[in-house]
Amino acid sequence: MTELPLLRGKALASVSGAVHGFTTRAGGVSTGTLATLNLGRRKAEDDATLRENWRRVADRLLPGADLGAVAVLDQVHGADVVRVTEPRGPFVAVARADASFTTERGVLLAVKVADCVPVLLAGPGVVGVAHAGWRGTAAGVVRALVRALRETVGGVELKAAVGPCIGVESYEVGPEVVSALRAARLRAEDFLVDRSPRPHVDLGRAVLAQLAAEGVEADRIERSTATDPDLYSHRRDGPDTGRSAGVVALC
């Protein structure tokens, strides 16, 4: 069996009692255009293959973990945050939301991405995940998650990892995106690169700025989904491409 690699952030890796990782395309059993570690339900994917891919991810993070320990979201590009106490496995979403957190050991919180920003957080006794596309970033999903964690466990030190996402060189946007991010109290230098004929946005940098504003130490895995063949990309490959995941758990 091919080893399943995980990308990790240095700051988050220093948090005792938590494990995390961002998946790539490697280490699974999917074939064809979805090869090999697709984690999203696609037309070309059968449930048995998807189940095996998720089993491998769960076992890589928490050896021996049951597949039912995975908690996924029905992601809707908003800013709602939910607390997870009872995961439902990779095929049943725990809620329609874009961020979740838990204080329960052994729960594998996950967000699925193929260009949007996966964000993982951890502190003493708590972990959380967020899915931040431009709409979620503008709506403040990352800020909302940080505040939910602190309201739950007090003013503990939180650390975060910002996973691979679409790079600024590939993310050409319209004026509505720029306006929305400006309205979210982000400075132009936090996200905007002016390139002719249209502006480009660095979503990963925007998320880092929001985390810094909340006093969260974070680092970013500088890999662009749109240009890295080892990562899935909706913009590059279309809506039927596979999905990677950011996963975090208390152990």
URGITA-V946100 format. One record per helix or strand of 2 or more residues. SS is the DSSP state (@ for helix, = for strand). FROM is the first residue (numbers start at 0). TO is the last residue. Records with the same first field share a line. If there is no record, write none. Layout:
SS=FROM-TO / FROM-TO
This chain:
==5-6 / 17-22 / 69-70 / 80-82 / 98-101 / 107-112 / 116-122 / 125-131 / 158-161 / 191-192 / 199-200 / 216-219 / 243-249
@=9-12 / 31-33 / 46-60 / 66-68 / 133-138 / 140-152 / 167-169 / 174-182 / 187-189 / 202-212 / 233-236
